[in-house]
Amino acid sequence: MSIDDTVAEETRTVDYAQYVVVAVLLLVGGFLIYTGLTLDEGFAKVDPVGPKFFPLIVGVAALVLGVVLAVAIPRGSKGEADAGEDIDPEAPGDWRTVGLLIALFVAMILLVNLLGWVIMSALFFAGAATILGSRHYVRNLVIGVVLALASFYAFYSGLGIPLPAGILDGIL
């Protein structure tokens, strides 16, 4: 071991918060693989590869990336800021924004079956834009409604996958 290696060892810092990302990647990957393996074959009507293919591919990719990150973290591997970035990578996170986005995700999960995809995703898109700093509330909502309707009909008509209509059942 040379002196340069010793200096590199001493200056290497481990960002333990990255292990949360590893845990999330592994949990999501495992969930996607489990869900993909337990899907019924007749769920999607127009999918030539079947409904299991994409959840399995994304699940395996998430597991692989989680393992790669878990190996890279103790080695001190850390993302570098791009030359054009105007943020300080050492600055603390904005936990208020993260908390509000998590609350928005939880609300979406809890209310999508009751209110339906169109209403909840329109509110979700508009809410996320607002939380992330947009102050054009009406424009956020209009874009949210357009995205919600487009995604609803893309899944329903294009893929043959019905999304929950909720209280708009019979209207959509």
N, C-alpha and C positions, 0 to 999 in steps of 0.2 A: 504494500500500500504506500503510495507516494504522499508527499505533503499536500499536493493539490487535491487528492482524494480525501484526505483528512479534513481539509478546509471545506470541501463540498459536503462532507458528512455533517460537519458542525453547523453549516448554514442552511441545511435542508430542513424545511418545516413541513409538518404534516397537517393538512386541513381536515380535521376529524368530522366536520360537518358534511364532507363529501360522502361519508359512510351512510348518511341518511339517503342520499341519492342511490347508493348501491342497494340499500334495503328496499327502496321503492322500485327500482328496476327489477330486482329479484322477485318481489311480491307480484308486481304487474305481469312479469314474464311467466311466473308459475300460474297465476290466475288465468292468463290468456291460453296457455297450453291446456290447462284443465278444462276450461270452457270450450275450447276448440275440439277437444277429444270427446266431450259429452254432448255436442250439438247434434240434433237430429238431421239426417241427410235431407229431408224434405222441407227444411226451413225456408230456404230461398228457392224460388221457382225458376229463375232464369240463369243461375250461376253454373257455368259448365264445369268449373273445377270443384264445386261444392263449397259449403259454408265453413269447412274446417281449415282450408288452406291458409287464408290470410291470418287468422288468429294464431295458428301454429307458427307461421313464419315470423310474425311480429313478436310472439312470445319467446321463441328461440333467440331472436336478435336481442331482445331485452335481457335475457339471461346471459348471453355471451358478453354484451356490453357491461353488464353488472360485474361479471367476473374480471373483465379487463380493467375496469375502473378500480375494483378492489385490489388488484395486483399493483396498479400504478400509484395508488394513494400513498402507501408506505415508502415508496421510492421517491417521494417528494414531487411527483409529477403534478403540475399545476398549469391550468390554462393561462396563456399570455394574452394580454390585451392587444387588439388590433391597433395598427397605427392611427386609424381614424376614430377610435373610440374616445369619447369625452367623459368617461367615467373612471373612477378610482377603484380598481379591483380590491383594494385593501379596506375600502369604506364598509361600514356595517350594512347589513341588509335592511330593506324597508319592510319590517315585519307587519306593519299595519296593512300595507297593500297585499302582502302574501295572505294574511289572515282573512281579509275581505274576499279575495279570490277563492280561497278554500271554502268560506261560508257560501259563496255563490255556487260553487260546485256541489256542495252538500244540498243546498236548496233545490238545485236542478235534479239531483238524484231522487230526493224525497217527493218532489211535486210533479215530475214529468208525467207520471201515469194519471194523476188526478187532473191536472190542467191541460196536459197534452204537449206534444213536441213543439208545435208552432208557437204557442204562448210562452212556454218556458224557454225555448231557445232564443226567441226574440228578446225576452227580458234578460237572458244570459248574455247574449252578444252586446246588447245596449249597456248592461251593468258592467261587463268586463271593460268595455271601452271607456266608460265613465270612471271606473276605479283606476284605470291606467292613465287617466289624465285628460281625456277629451271632455270639453265643457259644452259641446254641441248636443244637448240632450235630445232634441227632436230628431236631428239627423242620426244620432246613435240608434234611436228607436226605429226609424224608418229603415235604416240599413239592416237592423236586427230582424225586422219583419220580412224584408226581402230575402235575406239569407235563410231564415226559418222556413219560409214557404218553398224556396228553391230546394233546400235540402230535404224537406218533407216529400215533395213530389219526385225528386231525384231518386230517393230510396224507394218510394212506393211504386212509381211508374217505371223507372229505369232498372232497378234491381229486384223489384218484386218483394221488397221487405217492408211490411207495414210498421210504421212508427206510431206510438200512441197518439190518438186524436184528442183524448180527454174530453173536456166540455164542448169541444167543437165537433164531436162525433156526429156525423150526418150532414155537417156543413161542408167539410173538406172533401 
